[in-house]
Amino acid sequence: MADYGFSTLSVHAGAQPDPATGARATPIYQTTAYAFEDADHAAALFNLQVFGNIYTRIMNPTTAVLEERVAALENGRAGLACASGHAAQLLTFHTLMQPGAEIVAARQLYGGSVNQFSQGFAKFDWHTRWADTTDPDSFKRAITDKTKALYCESIANPGGIITDLEPLAKIAHDAGVPLIVDNTLASPYLIRPLEWGADIVIHSATKFLGGHGNSMAGVIVDGGTFDWGSGKFPTLSEPCPSYHGMKMWETFGDMAFAVATRVLGLRDLGPSLSPMNAFLVLTGTETLPLRMQKHCDNALVVARWLKANPKVAWVNYAGLEDNASYAMHQKYCPKGAGSVFTFGVKGGYEAGVKLVNSVRLFSHLANVGDTRSLIIHPASTTHRQLSDEGRIKAGAGPDVVRLSIGIEDSADIIADLVQALE
Ligand SMILES: *Cc1c(COP(=O)(O)O)cnc(C)c1O
């Protein structure tokens, strides 16, 4: 499989005709549990001596195809699918963190991730130090001896900033910690963070991988290259009491992180993906390259049009030549700068609210990465919980409008903005 091109992998990776029935599409294995061959087989499964299905909270054959597909698209070692992007983040840190440990994260993250890292994770006594995704040295300065990972988005939501991953990977590795990249907005069609030095990739597959705005899902991809033996990551290097003292890193090598996150994190925390949603996201991945290119092409046309519009104060899209992220766009994702970007409407908060109330083709909602064009005014919705200062730092000031450009005809998308801005 590894020799095939990206479009071929998008359609085929991980899948084959169903051995039992010949069904060509991957069946939805809508089952909770799997019959053991006999008591010895059951014992071997529970001891992790043989790998296989026990219970759908831990693995499922439909979900397994999705995991292999996304791992192939990201050129990683192993994948793990779960209930949502936030579940993917929770599971990842459950493997890496201990009480009192720290993450150094870009402050330019999806608003929900800022909440999760600063509020939800604090309940586990996990703490985040914030850095600036446009300034790699700010990550370096925030690292302490408690740091377990660096975290950023490849294309940052909602500012449309493209992160310079290469220096961040070096800073992480110099500190003996992995670089984890949320690749949701880029998708592996545009950027493959593992090839730039990242160690773990996170997806909200709810967005572009699924692509149709119909199912929640998350995927973690383990690059398989990080050395977990330093003692900083006891879950991976120390004897594991619930598997007879097995050491994950010693036993599973380059798949240790993916295996531990499944057999400890998914087992104990429980945010598993439903087989139905795995099927829907899997179907979405088949057209990922076609959709992403159309999303990006449309976004560039719309961004250029907005930039020339007198009612618009500014447009922040990395695909525009004068954008601060244009050089990073050329370096990391020359095929396109993604389809999610922000612009400032003249008239501030009031004008932003009026615009989202006036669109017809656009849907006013809190999502991105749908076939449909979407619009939101972050200050009054997704970034409401943050302080004024926090909102501005996260790229969500009062006049900011965020678009997720769909795959409709660009002329119709623009016509809707024309009438709504009137
Ligand atoms: C939506 C999103 C998430 C969270 O994913 P869910 O599937 O909604 O839990 C994380 N990161 C980014 C960049 C997102 O857009």
The ligand as a Tripos MOL2 file, in Angstrom:
@<TRIPOS>MOLECULE
LIG
   15    15     1     0     0
SMALL
NO_CHARGES

@<TRIPOS>ATOM
      1 C1        -13.3040   20.8980   15.9820 C.3       1 LIG1
      2 C2        -11.8830   20.9340   16.3300 C.ar      1 LIG1
      3 C3        -11.3800   20.2240   17.4240 C.ar      1 LIG1
      4 C4        -12.2720   19.4200   18.3520 C.3       1 LIG1
      5 O1        -12.8270   18.3510   17.6640 O.3       1 LIG1
      6 P1        -14.2830   17.7250   17.9930 P.3       1 LIG1
      7 O2        -14.4090   16.6560   16.9800 O.co2     1 LIG1
      8 O3        -15.2750   18.8440   17.8440 O.co2     1 LIG1
      9 O4        -14.2080   17.2480   19.3980 O.co2     1 LIG1
     10 C5        -10.0320   20.2550   17.6740 C.ar      1 LIG1
     11 N1         -9.2020   20.9810   16.8920 N.ar      1 LIG1
     12 C6         -9.6430   21.6810   15.8290 C.ar      1 LIG1
     13 C7         -8.6760   22.4450   14.9970 C.3       1 LIG1
     14 C8        -10.9890   21.6890   15.5160 C.ar      1 LIG1
     15 O5        -11.4310   22.3920   14.4510 O.3       1 LIG1
@<TRIPOS>BOND
     1     1     2 1
     2     2     3 ar
     3     2    14 ar
     4     3     4 1
     5     3    10 ar
     6     4     5 1
     7     5     6 1
     8     6     7 2
     9     6     8 1
    10     6     9 1
    11    10    11 ar
    12    11    12 ar
    13    12    13 1
    14    12    14 ar
    15    14    15 1
@<TRIPOS>SUBSTRUCTURE
     1 LIG1         1 GROUP 0 **** ****
